Amino acid sequence: MQPDSDTNRTKINASGTAGRILKGIPAFLTDQKRTVLSVYGRIAAACSNATDLQKAAAAVLVLVISIVTLVHETNALHSAKLQDTAGDRIVMASAAQDAAESAASEVLQSFMSMELWDARAHLESDLNRQTASLRSEYMKILDRGEGDSFHPGSETERKLWETVRARRKKELSEDPYLILVNKWHYLPDDYEADPVTLPNGQMIGSQCFEPLMKMLEDCAEAGGTPIVCSGYRPHDKQVYLFGEQINRWLYAGYGQEDAEDLAATAVAIPGTSEHELGFAADIYSSENMSLDESQVQTFTQQWLMENCWRYGFVLRYPKDKSDITGIIFEPWHYRYVGDEHAHKIHEAGICLEEYLDETDHPDHAEDSDEPED
């Protein structure tokens, strides 16, 4: 609603209206004048208790109706009892009627202007609430990785959906912990890692050093035996590993192109490995140092998969997500994404590509018989 000053202004206008009307009523119409005063007294009492513009406007309308009735009675009086001076007195009554109509119109126009302002404000407020509600709902849909399967119900909602989707994607792309690196998204050319050395000689990005150490310590206290067997890799090392894999297939008799394709199913193409980011760590149990699905059977991996999100990490290549990630199920490869995002990804049971709304690929990767690492 408008501030109280607007309501008070309406009351003052109503008071001024009554004053102008009373001045326009001939003195000889004593009984009718008393009627107006009586009606106005009741209206003034109602206005004094009015809490909004509607009550004040209702009082003005009652006053206008009373004036119309008074004018009607005055005309009847003129024609029935005062024929001798009817002409002059009808002119006076007409002047009273004009004064009533003019003053009432002024008040009503003032009210209508404020009422329209108030209606517009309410409409805008309702629209903002509805838009905020839809934005919140769309964010939840995207956080669950359901962006591709959701279809808005109307053209207006579709436009809002696309705006929210694009804005969210842009914001997430600017988060350094969410840099997407896979076979379709290469490491940024200007990217520089900030690695630090772990107690066992492996390296990890300084940004996730403390969360990783805390996770390893808590896992060990719970009875696990976690060991980081691979962390940050310089680009040159990734090139070397990929080249070694190509040579294996060349030695087996494959041509260069086939050897490169086969090598890419076992070792990430240089520039597409998360290990170059510094946010990824391969962790196995000292009870089983084989990087294969047998890791799932160890207490260490079971604990890590269940609790890694509490430290800002996610299992990067979950089961049944190979067509999206391009990598087979790896129950040993953990990626740091930060506490908030790790919680949402874990809660939704999705992979990083789904969370980032980046599931559209030029082609689909097939499950390989070899791990990415």
Secondary structure, DSSP 8 states (H G I E B T S, - for coil): ---HHHHHHHHHHHHHHHHHHHHHS-TT-HHHHHHHHHHHHHHHHHHHT--SHHHHHHHHHHHHHHHHHHHHHHHHHHHHH-GGGHHHHHHHHHHHHHHHHHHHHHHHHHHHHHHHHHHHHHHHHHHHHHHHHHHHHHHHHHHTT-TTT---SSHHHHHHHHHHHHHHHHHHHT-GGG---BTTB---TT----EEE-TTS-EEEGGGHHHHHHHHHHHHHTT--EEEEE----HHHHHHHHHHHHHHHHHTT--HHHHHHHHHTTS--TTS-GGGTT-EEEEEETTB---SGGGGGSHHHHHHHHHGGGGTEEEEE-TT-HHHHSS--EEEEEEE--HHHHHHHHHHT--HHHHTT----SS-----SS---
